[in-house]
Amino acid sequence: MLLVKMFKLRNVEHSDIDKIVSINESAIPAVNYVSYNEFEWFLHKKLYFKLAENFHGAISGFLLVLPSGLEYKSLNYKWFSGKYKKFAYIDRIVIMDEFRNNGIGKGLYLDLEKSISDYELIACEFNIEPPNPISKKFHESLNYENVGYQLTENATKKVSLMIKKIL
């Protein structure tokens, strides 16, 4: 287990899904709605799915990463699938407001990089419209670079498509 300040990271278990759904819903519109059943599917297909919790067991956030090669309806995932053969796709990261600025997101991303030795590329996106300046600053600080833009959700969102090459 990797310690992140006053938090520990662990793999998501089936019993965590209800709380994950709730945390995800609290972050809309930065992320889209995902049902309980969809999170179950993610748990079975994931490349990386960890949460951060404090030492009292309170979940503060999570990171979900999918492997390439899935039949997944996400427009952004499909965009990366059309450009890259093998990639780790960050489907979502959510850190609850009261736990932000504690290094949890960075700890999850760095743990991801250490955990996926078979992958040389991580792909993700963040919203430009509606703007998500926190996510923009976060990804740029970790050396993710823009490789394209895309309109999603009936052109109500515009995303910056990002990659990071890892060794």
N, C-alpha and C positions, 0 to 999 in steps of 0.2 A: 504494500500500500504506500502511495506517495502522500506525504504530509504537505499541506498547503496552509501555511500559517497556523490557524486554529481549526483547520478542516482536514478531513481525510477523504481520499478518493476510493471508490469501490465500484465494482460492476453492478449494474442495474439488475435487480431480480424481479420476477413476475409480481411479487407482493408490493413492489414500488410503483407499479403503473398508475394506480389511482392518484397518487401524489404527483407523479410526473405530468399527468393530464392537467391537474390543477395548476401546477407551476407554468406549464406551457400556455394555458389559457390566460394567465396573468400577464403574459408578455405580448399578446396580440395588440397591435398589428405588426410588431417587429418580427414575429413569426406567425405562421398561419395555424388555424385550428387543426388539431389531429385528434381523432377519436381513440377511445380505449382499445378497440380492435386493431386500429392502425398501429398503435404503439406495441401491441402484442406481435404484429407482423414484423415491426422493426426489431424487436427483441430477438426474434428468430433469424433475421437476415443480417443483423448488424455486423460491422467489422469492429466497432468500438462503441460501447454504450456505458458510460460511467456517470456517476453522480458524486457530488461533493456534499458531505454532511459534517456538522460540527460534532464535537465529542459527546454531545447529549443526544445525538441521533437525528437532529433536525436537518432535513434535506434543504440545501441552499441553491442548488442548480444542477444542471446536467449537460452532457455533450453526447450527441448521437452522430455516428459516422457510419456510412454505408459503403460497401465495396462496389466497384464497377461491375457491370455485367448483369445487373438485376433488371427485371421487368418492373419498372417503377414509373408512375405516372407524372412525377414532378417535371415541369418544363425545364427547370434549371439542371436537373440531373440528366435529362435527355440532351440538353445543349452540350454538357461536358462529355457525354457518351459519344456524341458526334465528332468531337475534337480530339479526344484522348482515349487510348486503348485501355490503360490501367490507371486508376486513380482511387484515392480514398475521398469520399464525398461527405463533407460536413453538412449534414441535413439541418441541424439546428444546435444552437447553444443557448441556454437560458439560465441566467443568474438572477435570483430574486432581488428586487430593489434593495432590501435591507442588508444584503450581503455583498453588494457591489463594492468595488475598490479595495478588495482584500486579496487580490491575486488569484482568485479561484479560476476565472476564465483562462488566464495565462497558464496556470498550473495544469488545467485540463488539456490545453493545446500542447504544452510541452510533453505531458505524459502520452498523449496521442502519438507525437512524433517518435518517441522512444518505443512505442508499442507496435508499430506497423513496419517492421524492417523489410518486408517484401514489397513495399510501395515506395516510389520515388516522387510521387506527386500527390498533394492534397488540394482539393478543389472546394470552393465555397462561394457564397454570395452574401451581399448585404443590401438592404434597401437604400436606394437613393431617393425614391419617391414612394411613400412618405419618407422623409429623411431620417436616417439613423446615424447621426454623427459619432455617437459613441462606438458603434460597431466599425465604422470607417476608420477611426483613429486606432482602435484596438487591432484590426487586421493589418493596417499599415505598419504599426509598431512591431509586429511579428514577421515583417517582410513578405507579406502576401502582395502580389502584384495583379493589377487589373488586366484581363485578357478579353473583355467584351462587356456588352450591356444587353439587357433583355427586358421587354415589357411582359408582365405576367398579370394574372387575375383580371382578365378583360381590360387590360391597359390601365388598371388602377394602381399598379406598382411598377416601378422600374428598379432593376437590380444591377449592381456592379458584380460581374463574374470574376472571381479571384482564384489564383493558384499560388502554391508555394512548392518549390522543388526541395526535397529533402534528400540527404545522403544516407 
